[in-house]
Amino acid sequence: GQKVSLSESCQIRYYADPVDMMALSERQMTAYHKGQIGVIDTNSLVTIPASSQSAYYNLGPLEFSNSQPKMLRIPRLYEQFPGVPSQYLYISYRQSSGVFDNFASNNPILAGVSLHLAPDIFPSVFYRSLLVDARPNKGLGSDFQNSVLGVNETFSDPLTGISLSTISTSTSEAIVRVDFSCVHTVPTARIVLDENIDLLAVNPGQSTNYSLQFSNNDNG
């Protein structure tokens, strides 16, 4: 059958990112890991709320030191705490620059934007990021060399219903479009005890008051 970028049966290959020094190359770190060590600051990171309207976003090359955003991210999973994302979809863009990212002009990484799954960025707390193969049926084998989302190509997240399209790329920026559709997910329930109640003072069989809080986890 047709390969897909994401599914519940996808396999994870560790240390397989072809353009990350922590994996299979001597290139610079990916945007997420640069954020972990503080090379990319919060001013270069744009978080797109899952309830946003469809819009276009400009993304500067990861290697350049300027005011352009270097990383976009969209909340994807809420597994631990209500309203607190446990996983994001990160979007970044690479171009040839310097000693380590001296990509040849025909390197597939230059043809589109890269997608990664990872938790929030906490400096000095080192989580793995997972490269998403946005071209699962256009690959060069199983090595993720051709995994970027190219111009006029669209990636759709089966979990969130969000679609991401690369509109254009140049040596100075990539333009991407993010489209949202409402995906209904199971709400989160939380039982909260009245702060004025001392549980140690409640006798067996005695009634007491609780509140039940529900969080709507739909993305629209």
PAZAPA-4460 file (N, C-alpha, C; in steps of 0.05 Angstrom, whole numbers, plus 32768, in hexadecimal, padded with zeros to 4 digits):
% residues 220
    n_x    n_y    n_z   ca_x   ca_y   ca_z    c_x    c_y    c_z   seq   type   mol
   8010   7FE8   8000   8000   8000   8000   8011   8019   8000     1      G     A
   8004   8030   8000   8011   8049   8000   801D   804F   801B     2      Q     A
   8035   8059   801B   8041   8062   8034   8035   807D   803D     3      K     A
   8034   8082   8056   802A   809B   8061   803F   80A7   8074     4      V     A
   803C   80C1   8078   8050   80CF   808A   804C   80C8   80A7     5      S     A
   8033   80C6   80B0   802D   80C1   80CC   8015   80AD   80CD     6      L     A
   8017   809A   80E0   8001   8089   80E6   8007   807B   8101     7      S     A
   7FF3   806D   810C   7FF7   805F   8125   800A   8048   8123     8      E     A
   800F   803F   810A   8021   8027   8107   803C   802F   80FC     9      S     A
   8043   8049   80FC   805D   8052   80F2   8073   8047   8104    10      C     A
   8089   8041   80F9   80A1   8039   8108   80B4   8050   810C    11      Q     A
   80C1   8051   8123   80D4   8066   8129   80F0   805C   8125    12      I     A
   8100   806B   8116   811C   8065   8112   812D   807B   8120    13      R     A
   813B   8074   8134   814B   8087   8144   8165   808D   8135    14      Y     A
   816E   80A6   8139   8187   80B0   812D   8187   80AD   810F    15      Y     A
   8171   80B3   8102   816F   80AF   80E5   816B   80C9   80D6    16      A     A
   816C   80E0   80E4   8169   80FA   80D7   8182   8100   80C6    17      D     A
   817F   8103   80AC   8197   8106   809B   81A5   8121   809D    18      P     A
   8199   8135   80AA   81A5   814F   80AB   81A6   815A   80C8    19      V     A
   81AE   8148   80DA   81B1   8150   80F6   81CA   8143   8101    20      D     A
   81DA   8153   810F   81F4   8149   8119   81F0   8134   812E    21      M     A
   81D8   8132   813A   81D2   811E   814E   81C9   8104   8142    22      M     A
   81C8   8103   8127   81BE   80EB   8119   81D2   80E1   8105    23      A     A
   81CD   80E6   80EB   81DC   80D9   80D6   81EF   80EC   80C7    24      L     A
   81F4   8104   80D1   8205   8116   80C2   8215   8128   80D4    25      S     A
   8226   8138   80C8   8236   814D   80D6   822A   8168   80D1    26      E     A
   8210   8169   80CB   8203   8183   80C7   81FD   8191   80E1    27      R     A
   81F1   81A8   80DF   81E8   81B6   80F7   81D0   81A7   8103    28      Q     A
   81CA   81AE   811D   81B3   81A2   8129   8199   81AC   811C    29      M     A
   8184   819C   811F   816A   81A5   8116   8160   81BC   8127    30      T     A
   814B   81C9   811E   8141   81E1   812C   8139   81DA   8149    31      A     A
   812C   81C4   814D   8122   81BC   8168   813A   81B9   817B    32      Y     A
   814F   81AC   8172   8165   81A8   8184   8176   81C1   8188    33      H     A
   8176   81D2   8174   8183   81ED   8179   8173   81FC   818E    34      K     A
   8159   81F9   818E   8149   8206   81A2   814F   81FB   81BE    35      G     A
   8155   81E1   81C0   815B   81D5   81DA   8174   81E0   81E6    36      Q     A
   8188   81E7   81D5   81A1   81F0   81E0   81A2   820F   81E0    37      I     A
   818C   821C   81D8   818B   8239   81DA   8195   8248   81C2    38      G     A
   819C   823A   81AC   81A6   8248   8195   818F   8257   8187    39      V     A
   8178   824B   8187   8160   8258   817C   814F   8261   8194    40      I     A
   814A   827B   8196   813B   8285   81AD   811D   8286   81A7    41      D     A
   810D   828E   81BA   80F0   828D   81B8   80E6   82A1   81A3    42      T     A
   80F6   82B6   819D   80EE   82C9   8189   80EF   82BD   816C    43      N     A
   80FE   82A8   8169   80FF   829B   814F   80EC   8283   814C    44      S     A
   80DC   827F   8161   80C9   8269   8161   80AD   8274   8160    45      L     A
   809D   826B   814D   8081   8273   814B   806F   825B   8151    46      V     A
   805F   825E   8166   804B   8249   816C   8030   8250   815F    47      T     A
   8026   823E   814F   800D   8242   8142   7FF7   8233   8151    48      I     A
   7FE5   8240   815F   7FD0   8232   816E   7FBF   8220   815B    49      P     A
   7FB7   8209   8165   7FA8   81F6   8155   7F8D   8201   814D    50      A     A
   7F83   8216   815A   7F69   8222   8154   7F6C   823A   8141    51      S     A
   7F83   823E   8135   7F88   8255   8124   7F79   8253   810A    52      S     A
   7F77   8269   80FC   7F6D   826A   80E1   7F83   8262   80CD    53      Q     A
   7F7B   8259   80B6   7F8F   8252   80A2   7F9F   826B   809B    54      S     A
   7FB9   8268   8097   7FCA   827F   8093   7FE4   8277   8086    55      A     A
   7FF3   828B   807B   800D   8287   806F   8022   8290   8084    56      Y     A
   8039   8281   8084   804F   8288   8097   8069   8287   8088    57      Y     A
   807A   829B   808E   8095   829C   8083   80A9   828F   8097    58      N     A
   80BB   8280   808C   80CF   8272   809C   80EA   8276   8091    59      L     A
   80FC   8281   80A2   8118   8286   8099   8129   826D   809B    60      G     A
   813F   826B   808C   8151   8255   808E   815D   8252   80AA    61      P     A
   815F   823A   80B3   8169   8235   80CE   8185   8240   80D2    62      L     A
   8195   8240   80BD   81B1   8248   80C0   81B5   8266   80C2    63      E     A
   81A2   8276   80BB   81A6   8293   80BA   819F   82A1   80D4    64      F     A
   81AF   82B5   80DB   81AB   82C4   80F4   819D   82DE   80EC    65      S     A
   8183   82DE   80EC   8173   82F6   80E6   8159   82F5   80F6    66      N     A
   8147   8307   80F1   812F   8309   8101   8118   82F7   80F7    67      S     A
   811D   82E8   80E2   8108   82D6   80D7   8102   82C0   80EB    68      Q     A
   80E9   82B6   80ED   80E4   829E   80FC   80F4   8287   80F1    69      P     A
   80FF   8277   8103   810F   825F   80FA   8100   8245   80FF    70      K     A
   80E9   8247   810D   80DB   822E   8114   80BE   8235   8119    71      M     A
   80AC   8226   810C   8090   8227   8112   8088   820D   8121    72      L     A
   8074   820F   8131   806A   81F6   813E   804C   81F8   8143    73      R     A
   8040   81E0   8142   8023   81DE   8146   801E   81C9   815B    74      I     A
   800E   81CF   8170   8008   81BA   8184   7FFA   81A2   8177    75      P     A
   8002   818A   8181   7FF7   8172   8174   7FEB   815E   8188    76      R     A
   7FF7   815A   819E   7FEE   8146   81B2   7FEA   8153   81CD    77      L     A
   7FD6   814A   81DC   7FD1   8153   81F8   7FCE   813A   8209    78      Y     A
   7FE4   812E   8212   7FE2   8115   821F   7FE4   8116   823D    79      E     A
   7FEF   812C   8248   7FF6   812C   8265   7FE4   813F   8275    80      Q     A
   7FE3   8158   826C   7FD4   816C   827B   7FC1   817A   8269    81      F     A
   7FA8   8180   8272   7F94   818D   8261   7F9E   81A8   8257    82      P     A
   7F9C   81AC   823D   7FA4   81C5   8231   7FC2   81C9   822E    83      G     A
   7FD2   81B6   8236   7FEF   81B9   8234   7FF9   81A5   821F    84      V     A
   8003   81AE   8208   800C   819C   81F3   8023   818A   81FC    85      P     A
   8022   8171   81F6   8038   815F   81FC   8049   8159   81E3    86      S     A
   803F   8161   81CC   804E   815D   81B3   8046   8173   819F    87      Q     A
   805A   817D   8190   8056   8191   817B   8060   8186   8160    88      Y     A
   8055   8191   814B   8060   818D   8130   8071   81A6   812B    89      L     A
   808B   81A2   8127   809E   81B7   8123   80A5   81B9   8105    90      Y     A
   80A7   81D1   80FB   80AC   81D6   80DE   80C5   81E8   80DC    91      I     A
   80D8   81E1   80CC   80F1   81F0   80C9   80FB   81EF   80AC    92      S     A
   810F   81FF   80A6   8118   8203   808A   8136   8204   808A    93      Y     A
   8143   81F6   8079   8160   81F6   8077   816A   8200   805C    94      R     A
   8181   820E   805C   818E   8217   8044   81AC   8214   8048    95      Q     A
   81BA   8214   8031   81D7   8210   8032   81E5   8229   803E    96      S     A
   81F6   8224   8052   8204   823A   805F   821B   822F   8070    97      S     A
   8232   823D   806F   8248   8236   8081   8256   821C   807A    98      G     A
   8264   8212   808F   8274   81FA   808C   8264   81E0   808E    99      V     A
   8252   81DF   80A1   8244   81C6   80A7   822B   81C2   8096   100      F     A
   821C   81D8   8090   8204   81D6   807F   820A   81DE   8063   101      D     A
   8221   81D5   8058   8228   81DC   803D   821C   81C7   8029   102      N     A
   8201   81C8   8028   81F2   81B5   8018   81F8   81BA   7FFA   103      F     A
   81FA   81A4   7FEB   81FB   81A7   7FCE   81E1   81B1   7FC4   104      A     A
   81E2   81BE   7FAC   81CA   81CB   7FA2   81B3   81B7   7F9C   105      S     A
   81B9   819E   7F98   81A5   818A   7F93   819D   817A   7FAB   106      N     A
   81A6   8182   7FC3   819E   8174   7FDC   8180   8177   7FE1   107      N     A
   8172   8161   7FE6   8155   8163   7FE9   814C   8175   8000   108      P     A
   815D   8179   8014   8156   8189   802B   814F   81A6   8023   109      I     A
   815A   81AF   800D   8156   81CB   8004   813B   81CF   7FF6   110      L     A
   812D   81B9   7FF0   8115   81BB   7FE0   80FB   81BF   7FEF   111      A     A
   80FC   81C0   8009   80E4   81C4   8019   80E9   81C7   8036   112      G     A
   80D4   81C5   8046   80D6   81C8   8063   80D7   81AD   8071   113      V     A
   80E4   81AC   8088   80E6   8193   8097   80D2   8193   80AE   114      S     A
   80C7   817B   80B3   80B3   8178   80C8   80BE   8165   80DE   115      L     A
   80BB   816D   80F7   80C3   815C   810D   80AD   815C   8122   116      H     A
   80AC   8146   8131   809A   8143   8148   80AC   8143   8161   117      L     A
   80A3   8153   8175   80B3   8155   818E   80A2   8163   81A3   118      A     A
   80AA   815F   81BC   809C   816E   81D2   80A4   818B   81D1   119      P     A
   809B   8199   81E6   80A2   81B5   81E9   80C1   81B8   81EC   120      D     A
   80CB   81CF   81E7   80E8   81D4   81EA   80EE   81DD   8206   121      I     A
   80FD   81CD   8215   8106   81D4   822F   8124   81D4   822F   122      F     A
   8130   81EB   8232   814E   81EC   8233   8159   81D9   8247   123      P     A
   816E   81CB   823F   817C   81B8   8250   816D   819E   8255   124      S     A
   8155   819B   824A   8146   8182   824B   8145   8177   822F   125      V     A
   8153   8161   822A   8158   8158   820F   8146   8141   8207   126      F     A
   8130   8148   81F8   811F   8134   81ED   8127   812F   81D0   127      Y     A
   8120   8117   81C6   8124   8111   81AA   810F   811F   8199   128      R     A
   8117   8126   8180   8103   812E   816D   8101   8119   8157   129      S     A
   80EA   8117   814B   80E5   8102   8137   80E0   8110   811C   130      L     A
   80F1   810A   8108   80EE   8114   80ED   80D6   8107   80E0   131      L     A
   80C4   8117   80D5   80AD   810C   80C6   80B4   810B   80A8   132      V     A
   80B0   80F4   809C   80B5   80F2   807F   809D   80FD   8070   133      D     A
   809F   8115   8067   8088   8122   8059   8085   8118   803C   134      A     A
   8099   8108   8033   8097   80FD   8018   809B   80DF   801A   135      R     A
   808A   80D0   8027   808E   80B4   802B   808F   80A3   8012   136      P     A
   8083   80AD   7FFC   8083   809E   7FE3   8096   80AA   7FCE   137      N     A
   80A7   80BD   7FD7   80BA   80C9   7FC5   80D6   80C7   7FD0   138      K     A
   80DA   80B4   7FE2   80F3   80B2   7FF0   8109   80A6   7FE0   139      G     A
   8121   80A8   7FEB   8139   809D   7FDF   8141   8084   7FEE   140      L     A
   812E   8072   7FF2   8132   805B   8003   8126   8060   801E   141      G     A
   8132   8057   8034   8127   805A   804F   8138   806C   8060   142      S     A
   8148   807E   8053   815B   808E   8062   8151   80AB   8067   143      D     A
   8138   80B2   8060   812D   80CC   8065   813B   80E2   8056   144      F     A
   814B   80DC   8042   815A   80F1   8034   8147   8105   8025   145      Q     A
   812F   80FB   801E   811D   810C   800E   8103   8111   801E   146      N     A
   8106   8118   8037   80EF   8119   8049   80E2   8134   804B   147      S     A
   80ED   8149   803F   80E1   8164   8042   80C6   8166   8033   148      V     A
   80B7   817A   803C   809E   8181   802F   80A3   8196   8019   149      L     A
   80A3   818D   8000   80AB   819F   7FEA   8095   81B2   7FE1   150      G     A
   809D   81C4   7FCF   808A   81D8   7FC5   8072   81CA   7FB7   151      V     A
   805A   81D4   7FBD   8041   81CA   7FB2   803B   81AE   7FBD   152      N     A
   8047   81A6   7FD3   8041   818D   7FE0   8033   8193   7FFB   153      E     A
   8022   8181   8004   8012   8185   801C   8014   816D   802E   154      T     A
   8018   8173   8047   8019   815E   805C   8000   8162   806E   155      F     A
   7FF1   814D   8072   7FD9   814E   8083   7FDE   813C   809C   156      S     A
   7FD9   8147   80B3   7FDD   8139   80CC   7FC3   8129   80D2   157      D     A
   7FC4   810F   80D2   7FAB   8100   80D7   7FA0   8103   80F3   158      P     A
   7FB1   810C   8106   7FA8   8110   8121   7F99   812A   8125   159      L     A
   7FA3   8140   811A   7F98   815A   811F   7F87   8165   8108   160      T     A
   7F8A   815A   80F0   7F7C   8164   80D9   7F89   817D   80CD   161      G     A
   7FA0   8184   80D7   7FAE   819C   80CD   7FBD   8194   80B3   162      I     A
   7FBC   81A6   809F   7FCA   81A2   8086   7FDF   81B8   8083   163      S     A
   7FF6   81B0   807B   800D   81C2   8077   8017   81C0   805A   164      L     A
   8019   81D7   804D   8022   81D7   8031   803A   81EA   802E   165      S     A
   804E   81E2   801F   8064   81F4   8018   805D   8203   7FFF   166      T     A
   805B   821D   8002   8053   822E   7FEB   806B   8236   7FD9   167      I     A
   8081   823D   7FE6   8099   8245   7FD6   80B1   8243   7FE8   168      S     A
   80C8   8240   7FDB   80E2   8240   7FE9   80F6   8251   7FD9   169      T     A
   8109   825D   7FE7   811F   826C   7FDB   8137   8269   7FED   170      S     A
   814D   8276   7FE6   8164   8275   7FF7   8160   8286   8010   171      T     A
   814B   8296   8011   8147   82A8   8028   812F   82A0   803A   172      S     A
   811C   8291   802F   8105   828A   8040   80F4   8274   8032   173      E     A
   80E3   8268   8043   80CE   8256   8039   80B4   8262   8042   174      A     A
   809F   825F   8031   8084   8267   8038   8073   824E   803A   175      I     A
   8066   824B   8051   8055   8234   8055   8038   823D   805B   176      V     A
   8025   822C   8055   8009   8232   805C   8000   821C   806F   177      R     A
   7FF2   8224   8084   7FE7   8212   8098   7FC9   8214   8097   178      V     A
   7FBB   81FE   8093   7F9E   81FD   8092   7F94   81EB   80A8   179      D     A
   7F7E   81F5   80B5   7F73   81E7   80CC   7F57   81DD   80C6   180      F     A
   7F51   81C5   80D0   7F36   81BB   80D0   7F31   81AF   80EC   181      S     A
   7F18   81B1   80F5   7F12   81A8   8110   7F13   818A   8112   182      C     A
   7F22   8180   8125   7F23   8163   812B   7F19   815F   8147   183      V     A
   7F05   814F   814A   7EF9   814A   8165   7F09   8134   8173   184      H     A
   7F12   813A   818B   7F21   8127   819B   7F14   8124   81B6   185      T     A
   7F1C   810F   81C4   7F10   8109   81DE   7F16   811F   81F2   186      V     A
   7F02   812B   8200   7F08   8140   8213   7F17   8134   822C   187      P     A
   7F24   8146   823A   7F32   813E   8253   7F21   8145   826B   188      T     A
   7F1E   8132   827D   7F0E   8137   8296   7F21   8138   82AE   189      A     A
   7F1B   814A   82C0   7F2C   814D   82D8   7F1B   8153   82F0   190      R     A
   7F1E   8143   8305   7F10   8147   831E   7F20   8159   8331   191      I     A
   7F13   816F   833A   7F21   8182   834B   7F12   8185   8366   192      V     A
   7F21   8182   837B   7F16   8184   8396   7F14   81A1   839E   193      L     A
   7EFE   81A9   83AB   7EFC   81C4   83B6   7F13   81CA   83C8   194      D     A
   7F21   81E1   83C3   7F39   81E7   83D3   7F33   81EC   83F1   195      E     A
   7F1A   81F0   83F8   7F13   81F5   8414   7F0D   81DB   8423   196      N     A
   7F0E   81C4   8415   7F07   81AB   8422   7F21   819D   842B   197      I     A
   7F21   8195   8444   7F37   8185   844F   7F2F   8168   844D   198      D     A
   7F3C   8159   843C   7F36   813D   8438   7F39   812D   8452   199      L     A
   7F4C   8135   8463   7F51   8126   847C   7F39   812A   848F   200      L     A
   7F29   813E   848A   7F13   8143   849C   7EF9   8137   8492   201      A     A
   7EFA   812B   847A   7EE2   811E   846F   7EDF   8102   8479   202      V     A
   7EC9   80FB   8486   7EC5   80E1   8491   7EBA   80CE   847B   203      N     A
   7EBF   80B3   847F   7EB4   80A0   846C   7E96   80A2   846A   204      P     A
   7E8C   80A2   8451   7E70   80A5   844C   7E65   80C1   844B   205      G     A
   7E76   80D5   8452   7E6E   80F0   8453   7E70   80FC   8437   206      Q     A
   7E5C   810D   8430   7E5C   811A   8415   7E70   8131   8415   207      S     A
   7E7B   8136   83FE   7E8C   814D   83FB   7E89   8157   83DE   208      T     A
   7E95   816E   83D8   7E91   817A   83BD   7EAA   8178   83AC   209      N     A
   7EA6   8171   8393   7EBB   8171   837F   7EB1   8180   8367   210      Y     A
   7EC4   8189   8357   7EBC   8194   833D   7EC9   8184   8327   211      S     A
   7EBB   8181   8311   7EC4   8171   82FA   7EC9   8184   82E3   212      L     A
   7EE2   8185   82DB   7EEA   8198   82C5   7EF0   8188   82AC   213      Q     A
   7EE5   8192   8295   7EE9   8186   827B   7EF8   819A   826A   214      F     A
   7F0C   818F   825B   7F1B   819F   8248   7F14   8196   822B   215      S     A
   7F0D   81A9   821B   7F07   81A3   81FF   7F22   81A2   81EF   216      N     A
   7F29   818A   81E6   7F42   8186   81D7   7F3F   8187   81B9   217      N     A
   7F27   8190   81B0   7F24   8194   8192   7F37   81AA   818A   218      D     A
   7F3F   81AA   8170   7F51   81BE   8167   7F43   81D5   8158   219      N     A
   7F29   81D6   815B   7F1B   81EC   814E   7EFE   81EF   8158   220      G     A
***
